[in-house]
Amino acid sequence: MDRRRQSPARAASSPSATAGFKKNSAGILPRLEQLWNQCLPAFDQRRVADRAQTIALSSLLCLGRHTVTGLLTTSGSQFQDWSATYRLFSQDRLPLPEIFSVVRRAVAEQLPAGAPFRAVLDDSLLRRAGLHTPGVAWRRDPLGPRFQTNFVRAQRFLQISAALPGKDGVHRLAPIVFQHAPTPPKPRRHATAEQQAQYRRLARETRLSLRGAQQMIQLRQSLDRDPGGRERTLLLAFDGGFTNATVLKKIPPRTVCIGRIRKDAKLCFTPHTALRKTRGRRLRYGPQAPTPEQFRTDDSAPWQTMTFTHSGVAHQLRYKRLRNIMWRTAGAQQILQLLVIAPLAYRVRKGSKLLYRQPAYLICTDPELEARPVIEAYFQRWDIEVNFRDEKTLLGVGQAQVRSERSVESAPALTVAAYGMLLVAAQRAFGNSDAGLLPQPKWAASCPGPRTSTQQIIHQLRAEVWGRGLGLGNFSGFAATLPTDTKPEKCTFSLASAVCYSNG
């Protein structure tokens, strides 16, 4: 760039700029390549694996819309044949279960020996406008107002995210399962009775709760095959949509489920041994227990207090606990415990929205489990919503313009798998610290957050991948200003800073 009669830019004395930071010390890209190398044995051909790795990395670096052509442009393949990339998705060439298993094992390696494997189960919608795209149907909009039921055309996906260990209540979830969960198309009004019966049968087989139970069983079986996985307890948390008989009656061994329950659920105690009959029908359920709302308002049951740290902030949390109860929905084989959490009702800052105004009612399938891990799993469940936001906004999951039945499943799943590898690689490289990362923009908060954001991780990855081509020797001069007494003749934008900090 022509700098006619202009003095070179000087580095500002900003505490956010880490002086002397070397590019070689940034470790997200090498650790990302290590994770991807573990996926290579699952591919049939090396050239297919290289193409999948290129597309996966491009999905993390893309600046525009995350279409297939956008990913090809990001990788510099805009002047090459693009049909092979479309065949990568339309044909059965991506071993997605094996790719996600690499992320799952990487999460388990960071856990202490014998520690429980915590995971969260939830579903999400990817909006699509195509009328003939497989899996697209009219679905209820979860972001619509409460007073009006809205519908959107979208695909439905089921996701399981595993909890990466952290300190002081700072955790992060990495996706380890991303499954397409379509519903069968409804037959026409004049369809035959056989077609109607077939539709009802397919609707029962593809309902979301049944898919969630199947994924829970598969996750338990996968953990058992991993080294040291049989000694780990699977702690799975989900919301009220999965707290039903379909899931609770299919819990595999060494698995504990934590879910939300209605406040008017009809519970009962375990049958007393003195009331068991010697003849006739065996007594399975005991006397009726109070509903969760009645237990919350019962003054005879005292509240217990614990200090709970979430996202670096300590909260005084009140809860009630009722052990050895049963719920007919869960079956006679499940002995549960009920936890009622009082509303926290706090504000993030002065004048902001009041959060957690309603009490929470939780059940746990292990009546002897302590209250703290149950409450921690419930609070960690919210981070899967952060996963959904990052996948849709930052990574453009669902923007690929693909139409075949396999492509609409594999294209979003590959991006989500790359996103899981990115979070694991960043956790290995930097943990929750921002030391060694790119300096924050000037408008960022002076005090760092409890953990590194996904946008910061993507900025760091761009600097590592594109740094050599942009001529970056270190990152300490990004926060640069011109002398105050100089009036430049031209705008001197820094190309490296503009590319690495782009929020495309």
Phi, psi and omega in degrees: 000138181282115179250071186293118177054036178244138178280151181295152181290146180252147178285133179283150179276071181254136180293341181283339179277119182274104184291139176076015181284123183269144181295327183291342181277350177284124192244018180287313184297313178299321180287330175293321177291326177296318178294320182290328178296334177287344179272346187299321181298341182279346180273148178284325182227146181290324181293329175291321178295319178295321179293319178295322178294321179296316180292321179296317178291324178295327178294337177272339186253348187300138182263339182250211177292140185271057171276172179296318177293327175295322177290323177295321178295321179298324180275002180076026182250026183288345179251021178240171180294129184263351186294329180296326179290320177293324176292333177301325180269322186283335178254159185282076182241352181256114176280074186297319177301321179290326178293316178292330178295331176296318177294319181297315179293326178294324176292318181294330180293334180275354180272150174295160181296128179081358180289148180292149178265110184266134181217161182229138182242133178196168179238162182210161180248139172246114185289132177224141182261349183294135182279338184242017178283130180300136178088351181274132180205170176285126182225157180291134181278114180290343180265004179287164179292156183290333183274359182214126178275115179255155179235144178226153174273120187202163169266154180243131180233148177250131185229141171239128179241139180258147184273122172279139182292148179211176180249150176057039178074008179268113183231171178210140180257137177242129181293135179236351176216134177215099188244135175288129183236071181282166175248148180293146178293139181286134181291164181289170185295326182263026179290156180286166179296325178294320178293322177295318179294321177296321178297316180295324178293317178294324179295323177290323183285337184250013180294153191294320181295324178292320175297321177297320177294320178296318178293326176296317179294317179296323178294320177296319178294323178293321178295324179295330180279341179285154177298123181075009183284332180292338178277354181263140173270131177276117179253104187249126179245144178206172183270189184293340180294339180249359178273078182215180184293328182299321181272315187289338179269001181239023183289123179286169178294156180058036179227133178240128180252139178232122182216161176278150183227155179293151181286343179252022180295139181271109182252168177211162178275169175288148181293140180285143182296329181288341182266002180289138182272145176277334179226157178088197183289133183287140179282118183263325184240147179271199180293161183293136178260162177294149175292162179304324179289321177294322178293326179292321183272001179281116182285341179288338176268111185286153174279143173252150185240140175215151176267116184244127181258122180227122180058038177081003181243130180272131179238142171272109188250135178250140181209159172239150185225132178230115184264166172053059174240168181226157179222125184298331178296324181278346179099165183283350182271348185260120172259123190246171166229147182249131175238129176248119182255124178291149180296135179287316176054066178232163179245139178294320177213170182295128181087356181278178183290141177283122185259158175052062181269346183250147176289160179243138180242117185239148169238149179229135183281359175247105184290346182262355181290139181293162186288327185296309178297330178293315181291322177298318179295324178293318179289327178291338182299332182294334184291343176289335173293327174294323175301314180298320180294316179296319181296322184274323186268312184276323186254355175061039178295128182097357180273349180294128182273078179240153188233338183288161186295321179284327183292321181291345175266315188280326182297309176294326183293324179295320178295319179294322176296319176296323177296319176296319176296322179298316181293320179292318179296319178293324178294321178291324185280315189235348186066221176259014181264148177263010178291123182096352177276171176301143178297145182289152175299165186293331182276358179290161181296145182293322178266131183293156178286175181293338180209165179285133181282161178295325178296321176297320180295319179294320176301318180294320179296320177298320179295324180286322183282316185262000186297317182293320179292332179271358178079034181269121172266326174207173184252010185283342182263015180292319179277080186241144179226159175273159176302144183290339183265011182246132176254106185289149177277335179225156174288130183251075177285140176274117182297317182296316180293322182291323182285315185290329182263009181292142178248045183292000000 
